Each structure stands twice: as C-alpha cells, then as structure tokens.
C-alpha cells in the first residue's frame, strides 16, 4: 500500500491520487485537499501529508469501514455530538449537552 503513495497512482482506479500538477506544490497550497474528507484533513494537519493520501490509506486498509469513515464527511461532528450526548444520558439519566 505504501508503494501506491510513493508512485502517487491508484492501480485499481487507474488514476493519480494527487494530481501531477499539484504534487509539486507544498501541501498547504494544494487546492484539491478541500475535496478530501474531514478525517483526511485532520490527518493532514497532524502529520503534514496530503489529505487525499490519508483518505486513500484509510479506505485501502480498512476497506468498507474506511469508506464509511471517510464518507461521513461533515456529519462526523454531528455523530460525535450525538455519541457524547448518549454517553451523558446514560451517565446521568438525562440528556445533557
């Protein structure tokens, strides 16, 4: 899987992960990262790799579950709020947000 990142080419889909003209730019200046998942963008902030590469690795290693994680998109914040609310509800017997 790491060889795919080194070559920047998705062999299954027969396309580049990061477009060749963006590959030479600094990660912060790549406009295509705006189309990556929020999870990928957070990983980009943490370790400095392109968010699309992070999405590709997540989907490649986790399969269907990885696609679910990256497909949550902006709903990830909502899912976390609902999860936290459910924890609070079970702890205190009522919904606390």
N, C-alpha and C positions, 0 to 999 in steps of 0.2 A: 504494500500500500504506500509506503514511503517513496518508492521509486516513481509512483504516479505524481507525487508532489515535486520530485526533482525534475521530472520531464514536463510538468505542468500540462499533462494531457490525460483526459479521461478515455481509457481504452474501450470502455463499454459504450459510451455515448458518441465516441469518435469526435470529440471536440476539446478545445482548451478549457481548463478550469478558470484561469485568469487570462483575459485576452492578451495576446502578444504585445500590443502597443501599450497596455497598462503595466505589464510585467516589469518594465524598466523603470517605472516611476516609484517613488517612495510610497509606502503603504498608506500613509495619511493622505496622499494626493490622488489616490485611485478612486474614481467616481463610482465604479461598479460595486464597491463594497456596500453601497446603500441598498442594494438588492439582496444582500445576504440576510440570513435570519438574525434575530436579536441575540441568539445564543452565540452565533459566529462572530457578531460584532463585539460581544463582551469578551470572547476569547482573543479577538484582535487587540482589544485594549489591554488585556492582561499580558500577553506574550509577544505581541507585535507581528504576528503572521497575518496574512490576508484572511478576511472573514470567510471568503468563498472556499479557501483551502480547508478551513476549520469545518465548515458545513460538509464538505466532501469527505473528510475523515470521519466525522460523526456518522454520516449515512453509510459509509463503507464498513466501518467496524461494528456498528450497532444494527445495521440492516433496517428492518421495518420500524423498530423502535427509534432509531436515529432519525428516520424520516418524520416520525411523529414529533420528536423534539424540535427539529428544525422547522416543521410546518406549523407549529403553534404560533409562530410569528409574534405579533404584538399582543396576542392573547395570553402570552406567558405571564405577564404581570397580573392579569386577571386571575389566572389559575393559581398563582402564588397567594394572592389576596384571599381567594376562596378557601384555599388549603389552610392558611393561617387562621382564618375565621372559624373553620371547622375544628381546628385544634383548640382555639379559645372556647368554643361552645362546649366541647367535651370536657375541658378542664373545669370550667366554672358553672356549667349547667345552663348558660345563656350565651347568646351571640354577642361578642364584644369585638368591635372593630376600631 
